[in-house]
Amino acid sequence: MSVTHEATVTSKGQITVPKEIRERLGLERGETVSFELAADGTVRLRKEDAPLDELRDLREEIRFSGTDIESMQRESKRQWSTFE
């Protein structure tokens, strides 16, 4: 469902994200959003995942893939050693 709101740009170039959009995105104070400007001039606002959330997601992916963490660490160290 598409939602449209207007916001005014302040003298400092800031806008306030309307309450309904903040609520739908689950935005809270201090969280990061990204803006994507399309060729037609439309702007997409997207909530960015917190780094900790991304790490948790990665951990779950690894856990369910059956990958051995120690093996991953050894392989990672081996690959990094080729850059030295």
C-alpha positions in Angstrom: 0.0 0.0 0.0 1.5 3.3 -1.1 1.5 6.2 1.4 2.2 9.8 0.4 3.1 12.7 2.8 4.7 16.1 2.4 7.5 17.6 4.4 9.1 21.0 4.4 12.9 21.4 4.0 14.4 23.6 6.7 17.1 26.2 6.2 19.6 23.5 7.3 18.3 21.1 4.6 16.5 18.9 7.2 13.1 17.3 6.9 10.9 15.6 9.5 9.8 12.1 8.5 6.0 12.1 9.0 4.8 10.0 12.0 2.9 7.5 9.9 6.0 6.7 7.9 8.2 6.5 10.9 5.8 4.1 12.5 5.4 1.9 9.4 9.2 1.7 9.0 9.7 1.2 12.8 12.1 4.2 12.8 13.3 5.4 16.2 15.4 8.3 17.2 19.0 7.9 16.1 18.4 5.2 13.5 19.8 5.5 10.0 17.8 5.9 6.8 19.0 5.9 3.2 17.7 8.0 0.3 17.7 6.7 -3.3 17.2 9.2 -6.0 15.7 7.7 -9.2 16.2 9.0 -12.7 12.6 10.3 -12.8 13.2 12.4 -9.7 11.4 10.2 -7.2 13.1 9.6 -3.9 12.9 6.3 -2.0 13.5 6.4 1.8 14.6 3.1 3.4 15.4 2.2 7.0 18.9 0.8 7.2 19.6 -2.3 9.3 21.7 -1.7 12.3 25.1 -3.4 12.0 24.3 -5.6 15.0 21.1 -6.8 13.3 23.1 -7.6 10.2 25.6 -9.7 12.2 22.7 -11.6 13.9 21.2 -12.3 10.5 24.6 -13.6 9.2 25.1 -15.7 12.3 21.7 -17.3 11.8 22.5 -18.0 8.1 25.7 -19.6 9.0 24.1 -21.7 11.8 21.4 -23.1 9.5 23.8 -23.7 6.6 25.7 -26.3 8.6 29.0 -24.3 8.0 31.7 -25.0 10.6 32.8 -21.6 12.0 36.3 -22.8 12.8 36.8 -23.9 9.2 35.5 -20.5 8.0 38.0 -18.7 10.2 40.9 -20.9 9.0 39.9 -20.3 5.4 39.5 -16.5 6.0 43.0 -16.3 7.6 44.5 -18.3 4.7 42.9 -16.0 2.1 44.0 -12.8 4.0 47.5 -14.1 4.2 47.8 -14.0 0.4 47.4 -10.2 0.6 50.5 -9.7 2.8 
